[in-house]
Amino acid sequence: MTSAALAGECYRMIDGAILHSLSLSVQVAAVSTVLIVIAGTAASYLLARRDFRGREVLDMLLTLPLVLPPTVTGYYLIVLFGRNGVIGKALYAWTGWTILFTWQAAVLASFVVALPLMIKTTRAAIESIDRTLLDASSTLGHSELWTACKVTLPLAKRGIIAGAVLSFARAMGEFGATLMVAGNIPGRTDTMPLAIYSAASSGDRSQANAMVLIFTVLSGFFLYAANRLSRRTA
Amino acid sequence: MGLSVDIRKVLSGFTLDIAWEIGDELAVLFGHSGAGKSLTLRMIAGLMRPDTGRISSGDRLLFDDSTGVDLPPQMRSLGYVFQDLALFPHMTVLQNILYGGHGIEQAERGERARTMIEWFRLAGLEHKYPGEISGGQKQRVAFARALIRRPTALLLDEPFSALDNPLRVEMRGLLRTVQKEFGIPVVLVTHDLTEAADLADRVIVCSGGRVVQAGTFEQLLARPGDPDVERLLAGCDHALSGR
């Protein structure tokens, strides 16, 4: 790319539609990552430290979206959260609101699709902690909850951070399930990957080029920052 | 105070059936690996549940299957020093010790931590992490952490096994002083005859999940009550020469 062409692409960066898609993508990924860290850490702890009936089935259900095509995951979400779905119906009756085709639906899709990455890394990190340290904490008078907060989670910190970064990256790039549940509504639910798809399929190469460039630089930056962060917390 | 144990546990291929009682003294659970010594210690601490029996510390009942009493480890007020010490690697020496002071009012806890640091000669190491201190210093941190709460008994699961000989001798001296100073029952698990001979007010010899004989080391030596004990005490001349 010549410098003139690059300058032209940079000019396109300030294009309102691109900025909207970019900020929507970051917003969706950030909100879903916060939810993933909370729910994923709790689920990973239960899966790693508690022995209960159906533990491995629960693990399988939560991590299934890792191997399912995102469209299949999206389809399940429509079945569950659609206005006639099990959860969607109750939600509509209660609030008069349906989640489908809103930015929150994009958060839901990213949450479900990226959660397995959090669970896989965090569960492995928690399971690798020496059991004797947890026994020591309980002989020193501490409850399981206190031990989890003061010993287990701090020692699993690297795995949790790695899981959060992977989840954020996955959420930023989410496409298939998001398209199914949030649609691709310009100005409302068109996250960066969806906007790139629209631009490319409508032949707007210059718009697509700009977005692809921005997306690549941004993702590279996040990965670099995450690597630095996890090295510092080692 | 004293400590009284009478428990049974059936595991695959192994049955533990142990009963003994000690006063405020230093008792050594002695026997070969696989005799059930560490298992007994874990059950006293509440880290594992016996099938049946009764455990009491002083007049406090810790476990009794007939009445359904089974206090969780955090409620037993027992100090426990693990074989690998189990110091928290992400906490400094001071934080490790303070972590043992659960339930003590904050100002008092700080005061006790200072006393422990002085007592166990840890001054200057407060802000170091376990990975930055020597094996002997780690031992002393583990003791300080287990004792800051003034437990009603101290349980030690072969904590000296990884130390070289001069350090072992030093730690044994420290353990004796700890027992006298705190005046609580101390139970030391070991398969080291010299350690048993050197430290024990009372030796409880375990073999195959049972207590085969108990008494002072001299009593055991004079009248081994069992071929197992005789076998275990073989080489005691060497052990005694180190006393």
Interface residues (C-beta under 8 A of the other chain):
Chain A: D130 T132 L133 D135 A136 S137 S138 T139 L140 G141 H142 S143 K150 V151 P154 L155
Chain B: A45 G46 L47 P72 P73 Q74 M75 R76 S77 L78 G79 Y80 F82 D84 A86 F88 P89 H90 Y99 G100 H102 G103 R145 A146 R149
